[in-house]
Amino acid sequence: MPERAVIALTLLVLVAFSGGCSLLKGRALSEDSPVAEQERRFAGALHYLVQGKEREAQGLLEQVVAGQALAGVTDEALFRLALLNLRDDGGKGDTHAHALLMRLKKEYPRSIWTRQAAPLAAYLAGVGALRDSQRELRTLRERNLSLTRDNKDLRQSLERLKNLDLELEQKIKR
């Protein structure tokens, strides 16, 4: 094998393994390709997570999940974004996290992130069911209170009718 071919092959292998060029499933990517952009966003999100900048990471992860689907990137981004959404204090975080995990399961059924997300998804489904039960219980209590008031009013009306009936009987007897 000529020396130039050996050098070229060595450089190609070094560049591929050093991260100098993006390779995904055997496809070389140009720096301005959508896939390379997705990978850059995801890498930036991971960098922000390491730094503890969760809001910035969440923004980049949302861009990754909204962009072109990319196995190995989008699935992990969905998982990490679901975890970040759990911290949402507005009350909708766990619902959004569960939706992201369901999307992960649907779009990437064989991903390692889907398997890791399964217990969390089951837990969040239980939390959702509990929240629905609490909402239903609150509604039933309100209805019960309303019926109790109506029952009390009906009893008072019935008592007044009885009294009026007695008065009428007494007037008729006189």
C-alpha positions in Angstrom: 0.0 0.0 0.0 1.5 3.4 -0.9 2.6 5.6 1.9 0.1 8.4 1.0 -2.8 6.0 1.2 -1.8 4.8 4.6 -1.4 8.4 5.8 -4.8 9.3 4.4 -6.5 6.3 5.9 -4.9 7.0 9.3 -6.0 10.6 9.2 -9.5 9.6 8.3 -9.7 7.2 11.2 -8.2 9.8 13.6 -10.6 12.5 12.5 -13.6 10.2 12.8 -12.7 9.0 16.3 -11.5 12.4 17.6 -14.8 14.1 17.0 -13.3 16.4 14.4 -16.0 15.4 12.0 -19.5 14.2 12.8 -20.2 10.6 11.8 -23.6 9.1 12.4 -24.4 5.6 11.3 -21.8 5.8 8.6 -22.9 9.1 7.1 -20.4 12.0 7.0 -22.0 15.3 7.9 -21.2 18.7 6.8 -20.8 21.5 9.4 -24.0 23.2 8.2 -26.3 20.2 7.9 -29.4 20.0 10.1 -28.1 16.8 11.8 -24.8 18.6 12.7 -26.9 21.5 14.0 -29.0 19.1 16.1 -25.8 17.6 17.5 -24.3 21.0 18.3 -27.5 22.1 20.2 -27.6 18.8 22.1 -23.9 19.1 23.0 -24.5 22.7 24.1 -27.5 21.6 26.3 -25.3 18.9 27.9 -22.6 21.6 28.6 -25.2 23.8 30.2 -26.4 20.9 32.3 -22.9 20.3 33.6 -22.6 24.0 34.5 -26.0 23.8 36.3 -27.7 26.2 33.8 -30.9 24.3 33.5 -33.0 27.0 31.8 -30.5 27.4 29.0 -30.2 23.6 28.7 -34.0 23.3 28.6 -34.2 25.9 25.8 -31.6 24.0 23.7 -33.2 20.6 24.4 -36.6 22.0 23.3 -35.0 23.1 20.0 -33.5 19.6 19.6 -36.9 17.9 20.2 -38.7 20.3 17.9 -36.1 19.8 15.1 -35.2 16.9 12.9 -35.6 13.5 14.5 -32.2 12.0 15.1 -31.8 8.6 16.9 -29.2 8.8 19.7 -29.8 12.5 20.1 -33.5 13.3 20.0 -34.3 10.3 22.3 -31.9 11.4 24.9 -33.0 15.0 24.6 -36.6 13.9 25.1 -35.6 12.0 28.3 -33.5 14.9 29.7 -36.1 17.5 28.8 -38.7 15.4 30.7 -36.5 15.3 33.7 -36.1 19.1 33.6 -39.8 19.6 33.3 -40.3 17.8 36.5 -38.9 20.8 38.3 -41.6 23.1 37.0 -43.4 24.5 40.0 -46.4 25.6 38.0 -48.1 22.3 38.3 -48.0 21.3 34.7 -44.4 20.1 34.7 -45.2 16.4 35.4 -48.0 16.4 32.8 -45.6 17.8 30.2 -42.8 15.4 31.3 -45.2 12.5 31.0 -46.2 13.6 27.5 -42.5 13.8 26.5 -41.9 10.3 27.9 -44.9 9.0 25.9 -43.4 10.6 22.8 -40.1 9.0 23.6 -41.8 5.6 23.9 -43.7 6.0 20.7 -40.9 7.4 18.5 -38.0 5.5 19.9 -39.3 2.2 21.3 -35.9 0.4 21.3 -33.9 3.3 22.7 -32.0 2.8 26.0 -33.6 6.1 27.1 -37.1 4.6 26.6 -36.2 1.6 28.8 -34.8 4.0 31.5 -37.8 6.2 31.3 -40.3 3.4 31.8 -40.5 3.5 35.6 -40.7 7.3 35.6 -43.5 7.2 33.0 -45.4 4.7 35.1 -44.9 6.8 38.2 -46.1 9.9 36.4 -49.1 8.1 35.0 -50.0 7.1 38.6 -49.5 10.7 39.7 -51.8 11.8 36.9 -54.5 9.3 37.9 -54.2 10.4 41.5 -54.6 14.0 40.5 -57.7 13.1 38.4 -59.1 11.2 41.4 -58.5 14.2 43.7 -60.2 16.5 41.2 -63.2 14.1 41.0 -63.3 13.9 44.8 -63.3 17.7 45.0 -66.2 17.8 42.5 -68.1 15.1 44.3 -67.7 17.0 47.6 -69.0 20.2 46.1 -72.0 18.3 44.6 -72.6 16.7 48.0 -72.6 20.0 49.7 -75.0 21.4 47.2 -77.3 18.4 47.6 -77.1 18.8 51.4 -78.2 22.4 51.0 -81.0 21.5 48.7 -82.1 18.7 51.0 -82.2 21.1 53.9 -84.3 23.6 51.9 -86.7 20.9 50.9 -87.1 19.7 54.5 -87.8 23.3 55.6 -90.3 23.7 52.7 -92.0 20.4 53.7 -92.2 21.5 57.3 -93.8 24.8 56.3 -96.3 22.9 54.1 -97.2 20.7 57.1 -97.7 23.7 59.3 -99.8 25.4 56.6 -101.8 22.2 56.2 -102.4 22.0 60.0 -103.5 25.7 60.1 -105.9 25.1 57.2 -107.4 22.0 58.9 -107.9 24.1 62.1 -109.6 26.9 60.2 -111.9 24.4 58.5 -112.9 22.9 61.8 -113.9 26.3 63.3 
